[in-house]
């Protein structure tokens, strides 16, 4: 199960709506081995595409160096789908290289960047196997 605080959830949804009709993408880092999604890092979709996302390789390298220096890891890797549901595509599955991460998809297909609900779902993707998991949105992460 993915437990995420309301502020991070809202920020991911806002990023997805803001970048629509292009796909948005980003990472939520947390302490290594903790499964705590604590630090949202919005990334630029280097592909600038409504059907594909790609992290800028230099931005991603810098982020991984920063996470390494802070003893962090990617807890959530997220992106949006603008014309389809919030389910990983074959491409998404092929790109999934972090077996411990939660892969969050936000579908903005119904309302685009206008007010209205989005589809927000989380998956584990390990060795090409996709497993949907429950998402718990809490006011704030507990301190334990």
Secondary structure, 3 states (H helix, E strand, C coil): CEEEEHHHHHHHHHHHHHHCCCCCEEEEEEECCCCCCCEEEEECECCCCCCCCCECHHHHHHHHHHHHHCCEEEEEEEEEECCCCCCCCHHHHHHCCCCCCEEEEEECCCCCCCCCCCEEEEEEEECCEEEEECEEEECCCCCC
